[in-house]
Amino acid sequence: MKLHRGIFGRTSEGREVEIFTLESETGFRAELITYGATLRSFRAPGRSGPPEELTLGFDTLAEYEEDGNCFGATLGRCAGGIAGGSFTLDGIAHQVSVNAGRHHLNGGVKGFQRHVWKAESFLRPDLATVLFHRISPEGEEGYPGELRISLACTLSEDGDFSLVFEAEADESTPVNPAGHSFWNLGGMGSGSVENQELRLFCPFYLPADREGIPTGEVLSVRGTALDFTRPGRIGEAVRRVGPEGFDQVFAVGPAALDPAPAALLRDHESGRTMEVLTTLPGLRFNSGHGLPEGPIAGGRSIAPLGALSLETGYFPDAVNRPHFPSPVIAPGETSRSMTVYRFRVS
């Protein structure tokens, strides 16, 4: 394993942003920047040819500051939506920032994704890790309590890329951070993901209203266009569901101590597979229909259906739904979650 630390640039406010490069002897390479604790690049070998870029990113810090899509960034405190931007904890009503119509989305106006994090790095013969951390002060985006949060991003020699979040607070507060990466196993800029094959280990889904807020129901996927319990081509699934594609939250199962299978994505042409394992109860599958067409890193351009996301977390608006798994942590508690993106070639 190799690990390099350098300077990526300075923000418009003059803050220095670092870049970390993690590289295995087997051809896997991840680049992470401290702006938004962001995965800027992930390269992986295929059945033939050199390793290819698999995730959306930009070449310059200015592009990240101007981009509203938060490609690769860490969303938080709460990824997903909070209805009306309001919730009640311990009998106290809280109003957080509203940035999506009348709702709170992905941590608010700046969230975690538009802050510069502190970082350390660690290297072992078989692993390389970047440990990001920051303090979210009381009242940031309206959230209660001071929150101390860390994210350990680790690349292994055999192609496992893991995200481990840990957080603690001095008041009860909801915590649901998420890594917001988009993937194309055929290589970024190579075309659409329509011919890639997806399986979700998710027998249930969460219906949502027209504003994207869950209704509170948890329904079976059986007999619906949302049934990915058997592998199938993404293009065929999109044709079943309609022109807007997928932006759907599925239920993986109850929160667990050990990561459980949530998704399996396969590109038969390159031979690459990406398995998603997580300790979290939810998985949001976005088929990339809303991605803007335009330039991305390396002089490439993004096409319709050019990338997809498989984002793990608690259910949206869980802080207002007592029957959903709770993202709330109490003073003195430590929340911990782990998601693994496991890359293999066959």
Secondary structure, 3 states (H helix, E strand, C coil): CEEEEEEEEECCCCCEEEEEEEECCCCCEEEEECECCEEEEEEECCCCCCCEECECCCCCHHHHHHCCCCCCEEECCECCEEHHHEEEECCEEEECCCCECCEEECCCCCCCCCCECEEEEEECCCEEEEEEEEEECCCHHHCCCCEEEEEEEEEECCCEEEEEEEEEECCCEECECEEECCECCCCCCCCCCCCCEEEECCCEECCECCCCCECCCCEECCCCCCCCCCCEEHHHHHHHHCCCCCEEEEECCCCCCCCEEEEEEEECCCCEEEEEEECCCEEEEECCCCCCCEECHHHCEECCCCCEEEEEECCCCHHHCCCCCCCEECCCCCEEEEEEEEEEEC
